[in-house]
Amino acid sequence: MMDSSKHWAALEAAYFSDPERVIRLKKGEELVRAGEPNERLFLIRDGLLCGWPGNTHRTREEQFRFEPGSCAGVQSFFSARGRAAFTIVALEDSTVAWMDRGQETVEIDGCRNLDQQFMPMVVHVLQNRQIQLQRMAERQEQVMERMREVEKLASLGQLAAGVAHELNNTLAVITQGTRWVSDIVTRDISSATDMEALFFETGMIGGRNLSTADVRKRTKEIESKLKMSGADARLLAQTGVPIPSLCKLSFAERERAAILHERWELGATLNDMCVGASQAEHVITSMKALGAPTSDRVSGLDVNESIRRALALMQSRLKGVELNLELGEVLAIHGNVGELVQVWTNLIRNAADAMTNAGVAAPAIWVETSQSGGDVKVVVRDCGPGIPPEILPTIFQPNVTTKKQGLSFGLGLGLTIVHRLVTDYKGTVVADSAAEGAQFTVTLPAEKGEEYG
Amino acid sequence: MGKPVIICVDDQREVLATLRRELSAHEDMFEVVYAESSQEARELLEEFDDSGELVLLVICDHIMPGESGIDFLVSLSTDRRFSEIRKLLLTGLATHEDTIRAINDANIDHYVQKPWQSDELLAAIATQITYRIMASGIDYQPYLALLDQKLLYKLLAQRV
C-alpha cells in the first residue's frame, strides 16, 4: 500500500494533469451552481473558492472554503446524483483542474477502480465538511444566544423606564403632600407652647441623628440629671434636644415628656418622609436614564453627574462598601446620560460583587475622574481578589463571569455592554488586575470645540 | 430581675423608629431595646446575660453593613446562652439560599417580609414571646394582654 501523499500525488498525475481540462475563473465567477447537473470532479490548483449548499447566498460564517490542493464537486461525482450539491464561487482569480468519468482509468497501486482509488480522499473531504458544519452550528448558536441576551436587556431597559414613569407620578403626590403637611403642622405648632415647637423643629430639621448607643447614654444622663423615670428619660433622650436645654424644662413640662417626645417624633417622621421621597426621586431619575433610547445624545454632558446618578441607583448594593470618590474637573462630552450610567453601574457592581464573593472584610471602591489631554478619564478600582489571568484577555466578551449563584441579576454581559458603549463613544476601556484588586480605566473623548485651561 | 427584653436590630433608623411606634404598647410591659448592628446587639445580649435579664425575642434585619442578620442569628443559635431566645427575621431582601440558611442553620422562628403588615408583625411577636415566657417558667399573668392567648391556653393544657 502506498502512503497517502504518494497515493494522492499519483491520483493527481493520473487524472488532473490534462492542460486542456483546466478552468480559469475570475474573482466572483461561479464554478458550479447547486442543483444543476455536474459530472466533474474539480481540483483547486491556485486561488481560493468558497461554496455553500443550495442557491441562496450565505454569510461568511456559513461558507465552506476550497483552497489549493482541495477538491470540489465530490458529492455530485461520487453519488448517483449527478447534480452539484454546492454553489461554488471564486473569491479570487483561480485555476481549477477537472476530470470526469469519461477519462481513462489508470492503474494505481494494483487497482483500476476509480471509486476505490478516490475513496480515502472522499472520506477525508466528507470528514472535513462534517467538522466545518459542526463549527458553523456552534457559532450560529453563540450568535443566537447573544441576540437573545441583548433582547432581554433591551426589554429590561424599557421595563425600567416604564416603572420609573409610573412611580414618578405617585412620588410627586407624596412629595407634594409631605411638603404641604409639614408647612401646616409647622404653622399650627408654633401656636402651641414654645417647648412643643422647639421639639417639633428639632425633629423636622435634625431628623434621627442619634445612634441607638447615643440614646442609651443620654437616657442614663437624663435619668440622673433630671431625676426622671427611665421611660420618660428614654423619650426625651431620643429627641436629641441638648441636655442643658432639657434642664431648663419646668416641672409641668417634665410631666408632659410624652407629649414633647411626640412633637419631636412628628417632626422626625415628616423629615423621614421628605428624605425618603427625595431618595426615591434620585433612583427614579437614574432608572429612567437606563431606558433612554441611544439616539438621544446631547451636548454638555457632565461625566461626574452621571457617576453620581449611577451611585444613587446602587445605594443598597453598596451598603457596607467604603466609597472613595475623587471627581475632578473634567470637560463635557457629547452623549447620553443613560448609557453612561449603564457603564458606571456595571463597573461598580462588578467591583462590589467581586469583593462580596471573595468575602473581603473591608470592601472599598475608588472612583476617580480626571482630564487627560482631550479625554475624560474615569478609573474604577476595588480591593477585591483581582481578575484571574486566564480570564483577563477575554474579560469583555459575553458570558465571561466569575459570579457565583445567588443575588446576582447578571447575564454575564455587564462588561460586554461597557465595552460596546465605550467603543461606541470612540473611547477606550482597559482592565488591569493586581493582587490588591481590579482596576478599570475608561477614557471618553471630550466634546469638540471645548478647550482645556 | 428587670422587665423581660425584646431586642430590635436594623441598620436603618427609620425602620427602628417605625418598629418603636408599633411596639409602643410593649414598651410599658417589656424592656424594648434597639441596635443598629449585629455587633451592638451582641454587646447588649452580653450585658443582659451578665445581669441575668430574660431576653424573649430578637427581631432582626438581614442586609446590614458588617455581619448580616442571618449570620448573627446563626451565631445565637449555636451559643448555649442565647439559643433559647426566639428569632424573628424581618427583611426586604433575602435570596433563596439565605432563607434556607435562616431556617436550617439559624433556626429562626418566624419570617416577616418588609414592608410588613402591622397586624401580621404584632401577631407574630405575640406568638413568639408567648412560647418564650411559657418555656422560661415566669408568671405570664402581667403580660396577658400582649400574648397569643390561643397558644397560651394550648400550652397551659399541655402542662397539666
Contacts between the chains, C-beta under 8 A, distances in Angstrom:
chain1	res1	chain2	res2	distance
A	208	B	13	4.2
A	208	B	14	6.9
A	208	B	17	6.2
A	211	B	36	6.0
A	212	B	16	7.0
A	212	B	33	7.8
A	212	B	34	4.5
A	212	B	35	5.5
A	212	B	36	5.2
A	212	B	40	6.6
A	213	B	36	7.8
A	213	B	40	6.4
A	215	B	34	7.6
A	216	B	33	7.9
A	231	B	27	7.3
A	231	B	28	7.8
A	265	B	17	7.6
A	265	B	21	7.8
A	268	B	17	6.9
A	269	B	17	7.3
A	272	B	14	4.8
A	272	B	17	7.1
A	276	B	14	7.2
A	316	B	63	7.1
A	316	B	93	7.6
A	319	B	11	7.4
A	319	B	63	6.7
A	319	B	64	7.4
A	319	B	65	5.2
A	320	B	64	7.5
A	320	B	65	3.3
A	320	B	66	6.4
A	405	B	97	7.6
A	406	B	95	5.4
A	406	B	97	6.0
A	407	B	93	7.5
A	407	B	95	4.8
